[in-house]
Amino acid sequence: MKRGKKYLEKKKLVDSSNLYETKEAMELVQQLSVAKFDETVECHIRLGVDSRHADQQVRGAVVLPHGTGKTVRVLVFAKGAKADEAEAAGADFVGAEDMVAKIKDENWFGFDVAVATPDMMGVVGRIGRILGPKGLMPNPKAGTVSMDVAKAVTDIKAGKIEYRLDKTNIIHVPMGKVSFGTEKLQENFQTLIGAIIKARPAAAKGQYLKSIAISTTMGPSVRINPAKVNE
């Protein structure tokens, strides 16, 4: 891959043979931003599990203490009192069959996260093939299928993110913005890692955290020593 001059200059700041300690990595990643906008800091975690096996899946959600720095648009599938609760909690869009039709007929995706009450899942299931591939299907494990729609919306708006293993056994998630500074990035990172460690499947054997890397949206990555993330 051909890289720009700015990227190559920033890459010189990183010792690719080194596994950095958490604080040092958070300080360094802020220096690696190459864009004029406030870049997102992303975390990439390779786990010692096999995603092909159902008993080794790693999936869940966690509320980052300082959020992601991104404004999240929430769609809630609910009716009656639950729809009112969702609106009061700050949901951007609330509806039932009408929202399903809008997505299906207009190919509308003006939202980032979808939440649904359990009784609405039969209706939402009609567009499962549309929402699923985009990672927008409400899921109980992610806390997006719930009767407590107000809490679900509040948590998402506060910085709740979903993490899940991909086919290469890696979790990719945003964990803040460059402008957050070292302390906030470090607190978000520790909260994320704590949740992933807690979600370790019983079937996982050997080293669980294989490798961890963080990077800005367009900058080079910094590798973190997985053996020292809890220190």
C-alpha positions as CSV (number, residue, x, y, z in Angstrom):
1,M,0.0,0.0,0.0
2,K,1.3,3.4,-1.0
3,R,1.5,5.8,2.0
4,G,1.6,9.6,2.0
5,K,4.6,11.7,3.2
6,K,2.8,12.7,6.4
7,Y,2.1,9.1,7.3
8,L,5.7,8.0,6.7
9,E,7.0,10.8,8.8
10,K,4.8,9.9,11.7
11,K,5.7,6.2,11.4
12,K,9.3,7.1,12.2
13,L,8.1,8.0,15.7
14,V,7.0,4.4,16.3
15,D,9.4,1.6,17.2
16,S,7.6,-1.3,15.4
17,S,9.7,-3.9,17.3
18,N,8.6,-2.6,20.7
19,L,5.5,-3.5,22.8
20,Y,4.6,-0.3,24.6
21,E,3.1,0.1,28.0
22,T,-0.4,1.5,28.1
23,K,0.3,5.1,29.2
24,E,3.2,5.4,26.8
25,A,1.1,4.1,23.9
26,M,-1.7,6.6,24.7
27,E,0.8,9.5,24.7
28,L,2.4,8.3,21.5
29,V,-0.8,7.7,19.5
30,Q,-1.9,11.3,19.9
31,Q,1.3,12.4,18.1
32,L,0.5,10.1,15.2
33,S,-2.6,12.0,13.9
34,V,-2.1,13.0,10.3
35,A,-5.5,14.5,9.4
36,K,-6.8,18.0,10.0
37,F,-9.9,16.7,11.8
38,D,-10.1,15.2,15.2
39,E,-9.3,11.6,14.4
40,T,-10.8,8.6,16.2
41,V,-8.5,6.4,18.2
42,E,-9.2,2.8,17.3
43,C,-8.3,-0.4,19.2
44,H,-7.6,-3.7,17.6
45,I,-7.4,-6.8,19.9
46,R,-6.5,-10.3,18.6
47,L,-7.7,-13.0,20.9
48,G,-6.6,-16.6,21.5
49,V,-10.0,-18.1,20.5
50,D,-11.4,-19.6,17.4
51,S,-14.5,-17.7,16.2
52,R,-15.6,-20.8,14.1
53,H,-16.8,-22.4,17.4
54,A,-20.0,-21.2,19.0
55,D,-18.5,-21.7,22.5
56,Q,-15.6,-19.4,21.8
57,Q,-17.5,-16.4,20.6
58,V,-16.7,-13.1,22.3
59,R,-19.4,-10.4,22.1
60,G,-20.8,-7.8,24.3
61,A,-21.2,-4.1,25.1
62,V,-19.5,-1.7,27.4
63,V,-20.1,2.0,28.4
64,L,-16.8,3.9,28.0
65,P,-16.4,6.4,30.8
66,H,-15.7,9.2,28.4
67,G,-17.7,8.0,25.5
68,T,-16.4,7.8,21.9
69,G,-16.6,11.5,21.1
70,K,-19.1,10.7,18.4
71,T,-22.8,11.8,18.3
72,V,-24.8,8.6,18.0
73,R,-28.2,8.5,16.3
74,V,-30.5,6.0,18.0
75,L,-33.5,4.3,16.4
76,V,-36.0,2.6,18.8
77,F,-38.6,0.1,17.7
78,A,-41.3,0.3,20.3
79,K,-45.0,1.1,20.8
80,G,-47.2,2.8,23.3
81,A,-45.6,3.7,26.6
82,K,-42.3,2.3,25.7
83,A,-42.2,4.6,22.6
84,D,-42.9,7.5,24.9
85,E,-40.1,6.4,27.2
86,A,-37.6,6.2,24.3
87,E,-38.5,9.7,23.1
88,A,-38.1,11.1,26.6
89,A,-34.7,9.4,26.9
90,G,-33.5,11.2,23.8
91,A,-34.0,8.6,21.0
92,D,-33.6,10.3,17.6
93,F,-36.2,8.1,15.9
94,V,-39.0,6.0,17.4
95,G,-41.5,3.8,15.6
96,A,-42.7,0.4,14.8
97,E,-44.0,-1.0,11.5
98,D,-43.7,2.5,9.9
99,M,-39.9,2.5,10.6
100,V,-39.5,-1.1,9.2
101,A,-41.3,0.1,6.0
102,K,-39.1,3.1,5.8
103,I,-35.9,1.0,6.0
104,K,-37.3,-1.6,3.6
105,D,-38.9,0.6,1.0
106,E,-36.7,3.7,1.1
107,N,-33.4,2.0,1.9
108,W,-33.1,4.5,4.8
109,F,-30.2,4.2,7.3
110,G,-30.1,7.5,9.0
111,F,-29.2,5.9,12.4
112,D,-26.1,4.4,14.0
113,V,-27.7,2.0,16.5
114,A,-31.1,0.3,16.6
115,V,-32.9,-0.7,19.9
116,A,-36.0,-2.8,20.2
117,T,-38.4,-4.0,22.8
118,P,-38.7,-7.9,22.8
119,D,-42.2,-7.8,21.6
120,M,-41.1,-5.8,18.5
121,M,-38.5,-8.4,17.4
122,G,-41.0,-10.3,15.2
123,V,-41.6,-7.1,13.3
124,V,-37.9,-6.1,13.1
125,G,-37.1,-9.6,12.0
126,R,-38.7,-8.9,8.7
127,I,-35.7,-6.7,7.8
128,G,-33.1,-8.9,9.5
129,R,-31.4,-9.6,6.2
130,I,-31.1,-5.8,5.6
131,L,-29.9,-4.8,9.1
132,G,-27.8,-7.9,9.9
133,P,-25.0,-7.4,7.3
134,K,-24.7,-3.7,8.4
135,G,-24.3,-4.7,12.1
136,L,-27.6,-2.8,12.9
137,M,-29.8,-5.7,14.1
138,P,-30.8,-5.3,17.7
139,N,-29.3,-8.0,19.9
140,P,-29.9,-9.1,23.5
141,K,-26.1,-9.6,24.1
142,A,-25.4,-6.1,23.1
143,G,-28.2,-4.8,25.3
144,T,-30.2,-3.4,22.3
145,V,-33.1,-5.7,22.9
146,S,-34.6,-4.6,26.2
147,M,-37.8,-3.5,27.9
148,D,-35.8,-0.8,29.6
149,V,-35.5,1.3,26.4
150,A,-34.8,4.5,28.4
151,K,-31.7,3.0,29.9
152,A,-30.6,1.5,26.6
153,V,-30.9,4.9,24.9
154,T,-29.1,6.7,27.7
155,D,-26.2,4.2,27.8
156,I,-25.7,4.4,24.0
157,K,-25.8,8.2,24.1
158,A,-23.3,8.2,27.0
159,G,-20.8,6.1,25.0
160,K,-21.8,2.5,25.0
161,I,-20.1,0.5,22.3
162,E,-20.6,-3.0,21.1
163,Y,-17.6,-5.3,20.6
164,R,-17.6,-8.6,18.7
165,L,-15.1,-11.0,17.3
166,D,-14.6,-11.0,13.5
167,K,-13.7,-14.0,11.4
168,T,-9.9,-13.4,12.0
169,N,-10.4,-13.5,15.8
170,I,-9.9,-9.7,16.1
171,I,-12.1,-7.1,17.8
172,H,-12.1,-3.7,16.2
173,V,-13.6,-0.8,18.2
174,P,-13.4,3.0,18.6
175,M,-12.2,4.1,22.0
176,G,-12.2,7.9,21.8
177,K,-10.8,10.9,20.0
178,V,-7.2,12.3,19.7
179,S,-8.4,15.4,21.5
180,F,-9.4,13.3,24.6
181,G,-5.8,13.4,26.0
182,T,-3.8,10.6,27.6
183,E,-5.9,10.2,30.8
184,K,-9.3,9.8,29.2
185,L,-8.0,7.5,26.5
186,Q,-6.3,5.4,29.1
187,E,-9.5,5.1,31.2
188,N,-11.6,4.2,28.1
189,F,-9.0,1.6,27.1
190,Q,-8.8,0.0,30.6
191,T,-12.6,-0.2,30.7
192,L,-12.8,-1.8,27.3
193,I,-10.0,-4.3,28.1
194,G,-11.6,-5.2,31.4
195,A,-14.9,-6.0,29.7
196,I,-13.2,-8.2,27.1
197,I,-11.3,-10.1,29.7
198,K,-14.5,-10.6,31.7
199,A,-16.1,-12.0,28.5
200,R,-13.5,-14.7,28.1
201,P,-15.2,-17.9,27.1
202,A,-14.7,-20.9,29.3
203,A,-13.6,-22.9,26.2
204,A,-10.7,-20.5,25.6
205,K,-7.3,-22.1,26.3
206,G,-3.8,-20.6,26.6
207,Q,-3.0,-16.9,26.1
208,Y,-6.3,-15.0,25.7
209,L,-5.0,-11.5,24.8
210,K,-2.7,-12.3,21.8
211,S,-2.0,-8.8,20.6
212,I,-3.3,-5.3,21.0
213,A,-2.7,-2.3,18.7
214,I,-4.1,1.2,18.7
215,S,-4.2,3.7,15.9
216,T,-5.8,7.0,14.8
217,T,-8.2,6.8,11.8
218,M,-5.4,7.6,9.3
219,G,-2.2,7.2,11.3
220,P,0.2,4.3,12.0
221,S,-0.5,1.8,14.8
222,V,1.2,1.4,18.2
223,R,1.4,-2.1,19.7
224,I,0.7,-2.5,23.4
225,N,2.1,-5.2,25.6
226,P,-0.9,-7.4,26.4
227,A,0.8,-8.9,29.4
228,K,0.8,-5.5,31.1
229,V,-2.6,-4.0,30.3
230,N,-3.9,-4.6,33.9
231,E,-1.0,-2.8,35.5
